[in-house]
Amino acid sequence: MDEAVRSADPSCPDCGGRVQVPADAEVGEVVECLQCAAPLELVATRPLTLVPFDEEEK
Ligand SMILES: [Zn+2]
């Protein structure tokens, strides 16, 4: 069991599915949606906020 699991996993802005964010994830980290596999960038940790990660835009 992972005691560091966050109580409220954020949802995917794309499909609304649950996204698993590592407990030690930091702002700027890119995680992948479990449902649609969309890359999502972590922009805040309190609360956990994810935005679609666009590789083509800089
Ligand atoms: Zn998704």
N, CA, C, O and the ligand as a Tripos MOL2 file, in Angstrom:
@<TRIPOS>MOLECULE
protein
  233   231    59     0     0
PROTEIN
NO_CHARGES

@<TRIPOS>ATOM
      1 N           0.8410   -1.2110    0.0000 N.3       1 MET1
      2 CA          0.0000    0.0000    0.0000 C.3       1 MET1
      3 C           0.8700    1.2530    0.0000 C.2       1 MET1
      4 O           1.9180    1.3060    0.6430 O.2       1 MET1
      5 N           0.4210    2.2230   -0.7130 N.am      2 ASP2
      6 CA          1.1710    3.4730   -0.7790 C.3       2 ASP2
      7 C           0.5030    4.5150    0.1100 C.2       2 ASP2
      8 O          -0.5500    5.0600   -0.2200 O.2       2 ASP2
      9 N           1.1320    4.7730    1.2250 N.am      3 GLU3
     10 CA          0.5220    5.7100    2.1770 C.3       3 GLU3
     11 C           0.5830    7.1510    1.6890 C.2       3 GLU3
     12 O          -0.0770    8.0320    2.2410 O.2       3 GLU3
     13 N           1.3800    7.3830    0.6500 N.am      4 ALA4
     14 CA          1.5370    8.7470    0.1550 C.3       4 ALA4
     15 C           0.5060    9.1030   -0.9200 C.2       4 ALA4
     16 O           0.5260   10.2000   -1.4790 O.2       4 ALA4
     17 N          -0.3740    8.1760   -1.1900 N.am      5 VAL5
     18 CA         -1.3840    8.4610   -2.2050 C.3       5 VAL5
     19 C          -2.2240    9.6670   -1.7910 C.2       5 VAL5
     20 O          -2.6780    9.7740   -0.6520 O.2       5 VAL5
     21 N          -2.4090   10.5410   -2.7200 N.am      6 ARG6
     22 CA         -3.1880   11.7440   -2.4100 C.3       6 ARG6
     23 C          -4.6610   11.3900   -2.3100 C.2       6 ARG6
     24 O          -5.1550   10.4850   -2.9830 O.2       6 ARG6
     25 N          -5.3340   12.1170   -1.4640 N.am      7 SER7
     26 CA         -6.7440   11.8060   -1.2340 C.3       7 SER7
     27 C          -7.5980   12.1260   -2.4450 C.2       7 SER7
     28 O          -8.5990   11.4600   -2.7100 O.2       7 SER7
     29 N          -7.1940   13.1450   -3.1730 N.am      8 ALA8
     30 CA         -8.0180   13.5350   -4.3120 C.3       8 ALA8
     31 C          -7.1790   13.6000   -5.5820 C.2       8 ALA8
     32 O          -6.4880   14.5860   -5.8380 O.2       8 ALA8
     33 N          -7.2500   12.5620   -6.3500 N.am      9 ASP9
     34 CA         -6.5490   12.5830   -7.6210 C.3       9 ASP9
     35 C          -7.2830   13.5330   -8.5580 C.2       9 ASP9
     36 O          -8.5130   13.5530   -8.5850 O.2       9 ASP9
     37 N          -6.5490   14.3080   -9.3150 N.am     10 PRO10
     38 CA         -7.2010   15.2170  -10.2620 C.3      10 PRO10
     39 C          -7.8000   14.4300  -11.4190 C.2      10 PRO10
     40 O          -7.4490   13.2760  -11.6650 O.2      10 PRO10
     41 N          -8.7010   15.0810  -12.1110 N.am     11 SER11
     42 CA         -9.2820   14.4130  -13.2710 C.3      11 SER11
     43 C          -8.7030   15.0080  -14.5470 C.2      11 SER11
     44 O          -8.2310   16.1450  -14.5730 O.2      11 SER11
     45 N          -8.7540   14.2200  -15.5820 N.am     12 CYS12
     46 CA         -8.2100   14.6180  -16.8700 C.3      12 CYS12
     47 C          -9.0710   15.7240  -17.4880 C.2      12 CYS12
     48 O         -10.2860   15.5650  -17.6030 O.2      12 CYS12
     49 N          -8.4550   16.8400  -17.8870 N.am     13 PRO13
     50 CA         -9.2220   17.9190  -18.5180 C.3      13 PRO13
     51 C          -9.7500   17.5120  -19.8880 C.2      13 PRO13
     52 O         -10.6310   18.1650  -20.4480 O.2      13 PRO13
     53 N          -9.2100   16.4490  -20.4060 N.am     14 ASP14
     54 CA         -9.6060   15.9740  -21.7180 C.3      14 ASP14
     55 C         -10.8240   15.0610  -21.6550 C.2      14 ASP14
     56 O         -11.8350   15.3100  -22.3110 O.2      14 ASP14
     57 N         -10.7160   14.0080  -20.8640 N.am     15 CYS15
     58 CA        -11.7780   13.0060  -20.8590 C.3      15 CYS15
     59 C         -12.4800   12.9150  -19.5080 C.2      15 CYS15
     60 O         -13.4840   12.2150  -19.3760 O.2      15 CYS15
     61 N         -11.9570   13.6190  -18.5050 N.am     16 GLY16
     62 CA        -12.6010   13.5820  -17.1970 C.3      16 GLY16
     63 C         -12.2600   12.3540  -16.3960 C.2      16 GLY16
     64 O         -12.7630   12.1570  -15.2900 O.2      16 GLY16
     65 N         -11.4070   11.5360  -16.9550 N.am     17 GLY17
     66 CA        -10.9990   10.3190  -16.2580 C.3      17 GLY17
     67 C         -10.0290   10.6080  -15.1340 C.2      17 GLY17
     68 O          -9.4770   11.7050  -15.0400 O.2      17 GLY17
     69 N          -9.8280    9.6370  -14.2970 N.am     18 ARG18
     70 CA         -8.9290    9.8010  -13.1710 C.3      18 ARG18
     71 C          -7.4850    9.7570  -13.6530 C.2      18 ARG18
     72 O          -7.1170    8.9490  -14.5050 O.2      18 ARG18
     73 N          -6.6900   10.6370  -13.0910 N.am     19 VAL19
     74 CA         -5.2760   10.6650  -13.4310 C.3      19 VAL19
     75 C          -4.4700   10.3950  -12.1700 C.2      19 VAL19
     76 O          -4.6870   11.0180  -11.1310 O.2      19 VAL19
     77 N          -3.5540    9.4730  -12.2760 N.am     20 GLN20
     78 CA         -2.7360    9.1380  -11.1290 C.3      20 GLN20
     79 C          -1.4850   10.0090  -11.1340 C.2      20 GLN20
     80 O          -0.6730    9.9590  -12.0570 O.2      20 GLN20
     81 N          -1.3540   10.8000  -10.0880 N.am     21 VAL21
     82 CA         -0.1980   11.6750   -9.9850 C.3      21 VAL21
     83 C           0.7030   11.1550   -8.8670 C.2      21 VAL21
     84 O           0.2420   10.9580   -7.7430 O.2      21 VAL21
     85 N           1.9620   10.9360   -9.1630 N.am     22 PRO22
     86 CA          2.8790   10.4590   -8.1270 C.3      22 PRO22
     87 C           2.8980   11.4220   -6.9370 C.2      22 PRO22
     88 O           2.8070   12.6370   -7.1100 O.2      22 PRO22
     89 N           3.0160   10.8750   -5.7510 N.am     23 ALA23
     90 CA          2.9810   11.7020   -4.5460 C.3      23 ALA23
     91 C           4.1130   12.7210   -4.5280 C.2      23 ALA23
     92 O           4.0060   13.7810   -3.9110 O.2      23 ALA23
     93 N           5.2000   12.3810   -5.2150 N.am     24 ASP24
     94 CA          6.3410   13.2980   -5.2060 C.3      24 ASP24
     95 C           6.4250   14.1150   -6.4890 C.2      24 ASP24
     96 O           7.4570   14.7100   -6.7980 O.2      24 ASP24
     97 N           5.3190   14.1320   -7.2290 N.am     25 ALA25
     98 CA          5.3090   14.8970   -8.4730 C.3      25 ALA25
     99 C           5.4940   16.3860   -8.1780 C.2      25 ALA25
    100 O           5.0050   16.9080   -7.1760 O.2      25 ALA25
    101 N           6.2050   17.0430   -9.0690 N.am     26 GLU26
    102 CA          6.4450   18.4670   -8.8820 C.3      26 GLU26
    103 C           5.8410   19.2490  -10.0350 C.2      26 GLU26
    104 O           5.5680   18.7090  -11.1060 O.2      26 GLU26
    105 N           5.6420   20.5370   -9.7840 N.am     27 VAL27
    106 CA          5.1050   21.4030  -10.8320 C.3      27 VAL27
    107 C           6.0070   21.3280  -12.0540 C.2      27 VAL27
    108 O           7.2310   21.4010  -11.9460 O.2      27 VAL27
    109 N           5.3920   21.1830  -13.2020 N.am     28 GLY28
    110 CA          6.1540   21.0760  -14.4290 C.3      28 GLY28
    111 C           6.2800   19.6420  -14.9050 C.2      28 GLY28
    112 O           6.6820   19.3760  -16.0380 O.2      28 GLY28
    113 N           5.9300   18.7240  -14.0180 N.am     29 GLU29
    114 CA          6.0060   17.3140  -14.3810 C.3      29 GLU29
    115 C           4.8650   16.9650  -15.3320 C.2      29 GLU29
    116 O           3.7640   17.5060  -15.2270 O.2      29 GLU29
    117 N           5.1410   16.0650  -16.2470 N.am     30 VAL30
    118 CA          4.1180   15.6410  -17.1920 C.3      30 VAL30
    119 C           3.7130   14.2110  -16.8730 C.2      30 VAL30
    120 O           4.5450   13.3050  -16.8290 O.2      30 VAL30
    121 N           2.4290   14.0320  -16.6540 N.am     31 VAL31
    122 CA          1.9020   12.6960  -16.3780 C.3      31 VAL31
    123 C           0.9480   12.3180  -17.5030 C.2      31 VAL31
    124 O           0.5620   13.1490  -18.3250 O.2      31 VAL31
    125 N           0.5850   11.0530  -17.5140 N.am     32 GLU32
    126 CA         -0.2810   10.5850  -18.5900 C.3      32 GLU32
    127 C          -1.6280   10.1350  -18.0330 C.2      32 GLU32
    128 O          -1.7010    9.4580  -17.0070 O.2      32 GLU32
    129 N          -2.6750   10.5200  -18.7210 N.am     33 CYS33
    130 CA         -4.0120   10.0950  -18.3210 C.3      33 CYS33
    131 C          -4.1320    8.5870  -18.4760 C.2      33 CYS33
    132 O          -3.6860    8.0110  -19.4680 O.2      33 CYS33
    133 N          -4.7450    7.9570  -17.4720 N.am     34 LEU34
    134 CA         -4.8780    6.4990  -17.5230 C.3      34 LEU34
    135 C          -5.8980    6.0770  -18.5650 C.2      34 LEU34
    136 O          -5.8320    4.9640  -19.0860 O.2      34 LEU34
    137 N          -6.8260    6.9460  -18.8690 N.am     35 GLN35
    138 CA         -7.9110    6.5580  -19.7730 C.3      35 GLN35
    139 C          -7.6470    6.9100  -21.2310 C.2      35 GLN35
    140 O          -7.8260    6.0720  -22.1150 O.2      35 GLN35
    141 N          -7.2210    8.1530  -21.4860 N.am     36 CYS36
    142 CA         -7.0510    8.5480  -22.8860 C.3      36 CYS36
    143 C          -5.5890    8.7280  -23.2710 C.2      36 CYS36
    144 O          -5.2690    9.0470  -24.4160 O.2      36 CYS36
    145 N          -4.6980    8.5150  -22.2870 N.am     37 ALA37
    146 CA         -3.2650    8.5750  -22.5420 C.3      37 ALA37
    147 C          -2.7830    9.9560  -22.9590 C.2      37 ALA37
    148 O          -1.7020   10.0990  -23.5300 O.2      37 ALA37
    149 N          -3.5940   10.9740  -22.6700 N.am     38 ALA38
    150 CA         -3.1770   12.3290  -23.0090 C.3      38 ALA38
    151 C          -2.0840   12.7840  -22.0430 C.2      38 ALA38
    152 O          -2.1620   12.5230  -20.8420 O.2      38 ALA38
    153 N          -1.0760   13.4580  -22.5660 N.am     39 PRO39
    154 CA         -0.0430   13.9920  -21.6920 C.3      39 PRO39
    155 C          -0.5680   15.2400  -20.9820 C.2      39 PRO39
    156 O          -1.1170   16.1430  -21.6130 O.2      39 PRO39
    157 N          -0.3910   15.2750  -19.6650 N.am     40 LEU40
    158 CA         -0.9190   16.3860  -18.8780 C.3      40 LEU40
    159 C           0.1970   16.9700  -18.0290 C.2      40 LEU40
    160 O           0.9770   16.2460  -17.4110 O.2      40 LEU40
    161 N           0.2550   18.2870  -18.0140 N.am     41 GLU41
    162 CA          1.2970   18.9450  -17.2390 C.3      41 GLU41
    163 C           0.7600   19.3870  -15.8910 C.2      41 GLU41
    164 O          -0.3130   19.9820  -15.7930 O.2      41 GLU41
    165 N           1.5140   19.0910  -14.8760 N.am     42 LEU42
    166 CA          1.1420   19.5010  -13.5230 C.3      42 LEU42
    167 C           1.5540   20.9590  -13.3270 C.2      42 LEU42
    168 O           2.7400   21.2890  -13.3560 O.2      42 LEU42
    169 N           0.5730   21.8160  -13.1310 N.am     43 VAL43
    170 CA          0.8750   23.2450  -13.0110 C.3      43 VAL43
    171 C           0.7390   23.7530  -11.5840 C.2      43 VAL43
    172 O           1.1460   24.8730  -11.2770 O.2      43 VAL43
    173 N           0.1700   22.9330  -10.7160 N.am     44 ALA44
    174 CA          0.0520   23.3080   -9.3080 C.3      44 ALA44
    175 C          -0.1520   22.0460   -8.4920 C.2      44 ALA44
    176 O          -0.7370   21.0730   -8.9670 O.2      44 ALA44
    177 N           0.3330   22.0720   -7.2600 N.am     45 THR45
    178 CA          0.1890   20.8750   -6.4250 C.3      45 THR45
    179 C          -0.8580   21.0620   -5.3370 C.2      45 THR45
    180 O          -1.3510   20.0870   -4.7690 O.2      45 THR45
    181 N          -1.1930   22.2990   -5.0500 N.am     46 ARG46
    182 CA         -2.2240   22.5610   -4.0320 C.3      46 ARG46
    183 C          -3.2360   23.5500   -4.5590 C.2      46 ARG46
    184 O          -2.9800   24.7530   -4.5060 O.2      46 ARG46
    185 N          -4.3510   23.1150   -5.0550 N.am     47 PRO47
    186 CA         -4.6500   21.6920   -5.2770 C.3      47 PRO47
    187 C          -3.9690   21.2000   -6.5380 C.2      47 PRO47
    188 O          -3.4500   21.9860   -7.3310 O.2      47 PRO47
    189 N          -3.9790   19.9050   -6.7060 N.am     48 LEU48
    190 CA         -3.3900   19.3330   -7.9080 C.3      48 LEU48
    191 C          -4.1390   19.8460   -9.1290 C.2      48 LEU48
    192 O          -5.3520   19.6750   -9.2560 O.2      48 LEU48
    193 N          -3.4000   20.4690  -10.0100 N.am     49 THR49
    194 CA         -4.0270   21.0200  -11.2060 C.3      49 THR49
    195 C          -3.2840   20.5500  -12.4410 C.2      49 THR49
    196 O          -2.0630   20.6680  -12.5370 O.2      49 THR49
    197 N          -4.0350   20.0220  -13.3700 N.am     50 LEU50
    198 CA         -3.4350   19.5190  -14.6020 C.3      50 LEU50
    199 C          -3.9860   20.2770  -15.7980 C.2      50 LEU50
    200 O          -5.1690   20.6150  -15.8460 O.2      50 LEU50
    201 N          -3.1230   20.5350  -16.7490 N.am     51 VAL51
    202 CA         -3.5590   21.1370  -17.9970 C.3      51 VAL51
    203 C          -3.0210   20.2700  -19.1150 C.2      51 VAL51
    204 O          -1.9930   19.6130  -18.9540 O.2      51 VAL51
    205 N          -3.7150   20.2620  -20.2580 N.am     52 PRO52
    206 CA         -3.2200   19.4850  -21.3880 C.3      52 PRO52
    207 C          -1.8060   19.9410  -21.7520 C.2      52 PRO52
    208 O          -1.5320   21.1370  -21.8440 O.2      52 PRO52
    209 N          -0.9350   18.9950  -21.9530 N.am     53 PHE53
    210 CA          0.4540   19.3020  -22.3020 C.3      53 PHE53
    211 C           0.5860   19.3190  -23.8100 C.2      53 PHE53
    212 O           0.3930   18.3070  -24.4830 O.2      53 PHE53
    213 N           0.9160   20.4790  -24.3190 N.am     54 ASP54
    214 CA          1.0290   20.6260  -25.7620 C.3      54 ASP54
    215 C           2.5060   20.7140  -26.1440 C.2      54 ASP54
    216 O           3.1740   21.7160  -25.8830 O.2      54 ASP54
    217 N           2.9870   19.6710  -26.7510 N.am     55 GLU55
    218 CA          4.4010   19.6300  -27.0900 C.3      55 GLU55
    219 C           4.7750   20.6090  -28.1940 C.2      55 GLU55
    220 O           5.9300   21.0200  -28.3130 O.2      55 GLU55
    221 N           3.7910   20.9730  -28.9940 N.am     56 GLU56
    222 CA          4.1050   21.8070  -30.1470 C.3      56 GLU56
    223 C           4.1500   23.2840  -29.7920 C.2      56 GLU56
    224 O           4.7610   24.0790  -30.5060 O.2      56 GLU56
    225 N           3.5100   23.6500  -28.7000 N.am     57 GLU57
    226 CA          3.5330   25.0560  -28.2850 C.3      57 GLU57
    227 C           4.6170   25.2640  -27.2660 C.2      57 GLU57
    228 O           4.8710   24.4090  -26.4170 O.2      57 GLU57
    229 N           5.2620   26.4260  -27.3590 N.am     58 LYS58
    230 CA          6.3100   26.6920  -26.3880 C.3      58 LYS58
    231 C           6.1560   28.0650  -25.7780 C.2      58 LYS58
    232 O           6.9600   28.4580  -24.9320 O.2      58 LYS58
    233 ZN         -7.9680   11.5930  -20.2610 Zn       59 ZN59
@<TRIPOS>BOND
     1     1     2 1
     2     2     3 1
     3     3     4 2
     4     3     5 am
     5     5     6 1
     6     6     7 1
     7     7     8 2
     8     7     9 am
     9     9    10 1
    10    10    11 1
    11    11    12 2
    12    11    13 am
    13    13    14 1
    14    14    15 1
    15    15    16 2
    16    15    17 am
    17    17    18 1
    18    18    19 1
    19    19    20 2
    20    19    21 am
    21    21    22 1
    22    22    23 1
    23    23    24 2
    24    23    25 am
    25    25    26 1
    26    26    27 1
    27    27    28 2
    28    27    29 am
    29    29    30 1
    30    30    31 1
    31    31    32 2
    32    31    33 am
    33    33    34 1
    34    34    35 1
    35    35    36 2
    36    35    37 am
    37    37    38 1
    38    38    39 1
    39    39    40 2
    40    39    41 am
    41    41    42 1
    42    42    43 1
    43    43    44 2
    44    43    45 am
    45    45    46 1
    46    46    47 1
    47    47    48 2
    48    47    49 am
    49    49    50 1
    50    50    51 1
    51    51    52 2
    52    51    53 am
    53    53    54 1
    54    54    55 1
    55    55    56 2
    56    55    57 am
    57    57    58 1
    58    58    59 1
    59    59    60 2
    60    59    61 am
    61    61    62 1
    62    62    63 1
    63    63    64 2
    64    63    65 am
    65    65    66 1
    66    66    67 1
    67    67    68 2
    68    67    69 am
    69    69    70 1
    70    70    71 1
    71    71    72 2
    72    71    73 am
    73    73    74 1
    74    74    75 1
    75    75    76 2
    76    75    77 am
    77    77    78 1
    78    78    79 1
    79    79    80 2
    80    79    81 am
    81    81    82 1
    82    82    83 1
    83    83    84 2
    84    83    85 am
    85    85    86 1
    86    86    87 1
    87    87    88 2
    88    87    89 am
    89    89    90 1
    90    90    91 1
    91    91    92 2
    92    91    93 am
    93    93    94 1
    94    94    95 1
    95    95    96 2
    96    95    97 am
    97    97    98 1
    98    98    99 1
    99    99   100 2
   100    99   101 am
   101   101   102 1
   102   102   103 1
   103   103   104 2
   104   103   105 am
   105   105   106 1
   106   106   107 1
   107   107   108 2
   108   107   109 am
   109   109   110 1
   110   110   111 1
   111   111   112 2
   112   111   113 am
   113   113   114 1
   114   114   115 1
   115   115   116 2
   116   115   117 am
   117   117   118 1
   118   118   119 1
   119   119   120 2
   120   119   121 am
   121   121   122 1
   122   122   123 1
   123   123   124 2
   124   123   125 am
   125   125   126 1
   126   126   127 1
   127   127   128 2
   128   127   129 am
   129   129   130 1
   130   130   131 1
   131   131   132 2
   132   131   133 am
   133   133   134 1
   134   134   135 1
   135   135   136 2
   136   135   137 am
   137   137   138 1
   138   138   139 1
   139   139   140 2
   140   139   141 am
   141   141   142 1
   142   142   143 1
   143   143   144 2
   144   143   145 am
   145   145   146 1
   146   146   147 1
   147   147   148 2
   148   147   149 am
   149   149   150 1
   150   150   151 1
   151   151   152 2
   152   151   153 am
   153   153   154 1
   154   154   155 1
   155   155   156 2
   156   155   157 am
   157   157   158 1
   158   158   159 1
   159   159   160 2
   160   159   161 am
   161   161   162 1
   162   162   163 1
   163   163   164 2
   164   163   165 am
   165   165   166 1
   166   166   167 1
   167   167   168 2
   168   167   169 am
   169   169   170 1
   170   170   171 1
   171   171   172 2
   172   171   173 am
   173   173   174 1
   174   174   175 1
   175   175   176 2
   176   175   177 am
   177   177   178 1
   178   178   179 1
   179   179   180 2
   180   179   181 am
   181   181   182 1
   182   182   183 1
   183   183   184 2
   184   183   185 am
   185   185   186 1
   186   186   187 1
   187   187   188 2
   188   187   189 am
   189   189   190 1
   190   190   191 1
   191   191   192 2
   192   191   193 am
   193   193   194 1
   194   194   195 1
   195   195   196 2
   196   195   197 am
   197   197   198 1
   198   198   199 1
   199   199   200 2
   200   199   201 am
   201   201   202 1
   202   202   203 1
   203   203   204 2
   204   203   205 am
   205   205   206 1
   206   206   207 1
   207   207   208 2
   208   207   209 am
   209   209   210 1
   210   210   211 1
   211   211   212 2
   212   211   213 am
   213   213   214 1
   214   214   215 1
   215   215   216 2
   216   215   217 am
   217   217   218 1
   218   218   219 1
   219   219   220 2
   220   219   221 am
   221   221   222 1
   222   222   223 1
   223   223   224 2
   224   223   225 am
   225   225   226 1
   226   226   227 1
   227   227   228 2
   228   227   229 am
   229   229   230 1
   230   230   231 1
   231   231   232 2
@<TRIPOS>SUBSTRUCTURE
     1 MET1         2 RESIDUE 1 A MET
     2 ASP2         6 RESIDUE 1 A ASP
     3 GLU3        10 RESIDUE 1 A GLU
     4 ALA4        14 RESIDUE 1 A ALA
     5 VAL5        18 RESIDUE 1 A VAL
     6 ARG6        22 RESIDUE 1 A ARG
     7 SER7        26 RESIDUE 1 A SER
     8 ALA8        30 RESIDUE 1 A ALA
     9 ASP9        34 RESIDUE 1 A ASP
    10 PRO10       38 RESIDUE 1 A PRO
    11 SER11       42 RESIDUE 1 A SER
    12 CYS12       46 RESIDUE 1 A CYS
    13 PRO13       50 RESIDUE 1 A PRO
    14 ASP14       54 RESIDUE 1 A ASP
    15 CYS15       58 RESIDUE 1 A CYS
    16 GLY16       62 RESIDUE 1 A GLY
    17 GLY17       66 RESIDUE 1 A GLY
    18 ARG18       70 RESIDUE 1 A ARG
    19 VAL19       74 RESIDUE 1 A VAL
    20 GLN20       78 RESIDUE 1 A GLN
    21 VAL21       82 RESIDUE 1 A VAL
    22 PRO22       86 RESIDUE 1 A PRO
    23 ALA23       90 RESIDUE 1 A ALA
    24 ASP24       94 RESIDUE 1 A ASP
    25 ALA25       98 RESIDUE 1 A ALA
    26 GLU26      102 RESIDUE 1 A GLU
    27 VAL27      106 RESIDUE 1 A VAL
    28 GLY28      110 RESIDUE 1 A GLY
    29 GLU29      114 RESIDUE 1 A GLU
    30 VAL30      118 RESIDUE 1 A VAL
    31 VAL31      122 RESIDUE 1 A VAL
    32 GLU32      126 RESIDUE 1 A GLU
    33 CYS33      130 RESIDUE 1 A CYS
    34 LEU34      134 RESIDUE 1 A LEU
    35 GLN35      138 RESIDUE 1 A GLN
    36 CYS36      142 RESIDUE 1 A CYS
    37 ALA37      146 RESIDUE 1 A ALA
    38 ALA38      150 RESIDUE 1 A ALA
    39 PRO39      154 RESIDUE 1 A PRO
    40 LEU40      158 RESIDUE 1 A LEU
    41 GLU41      162 RESIDUE 1 A GLU
    42 LEU42      166 RESIDUE 1 A LEU
    43 VAL43      170 RESIDUE 1 A VAL
    44 ALA44      174 RESIDUE 1 A ALA
    45 THR45      178 RESIDUE 1 A THR
    46 ARG46      182 RESIDUE 1 A ARG
    47 PRO47      186 RESIDUE 1 A PRO
    48 LEU48      190 RESIDUE 1 A LEU
    49 THR49      194 RESIDUE 1 A THR
    50 LEU50      198 RESIDUE 1 A LEU
    51 VAL51      202 RESIDUE 1 A VAL
    52 PRO52      206 RESIDUE 1 A PRO
    53 PHE53      210 RESIDUE 1 A PHE
    54 ASP54      214 RESIDUE 1 A ASP
    55 GLU55      218 RESIDUE 1 A GLU
    56 GLU56      222 RESIDUE 1 A GLU
    57 GLU57      226 RESIDUE 1 A GLU
    58 LYS58      230 RESIDUE 1 A LYS
    59 ZN59       233 GROUP 0 **** ****
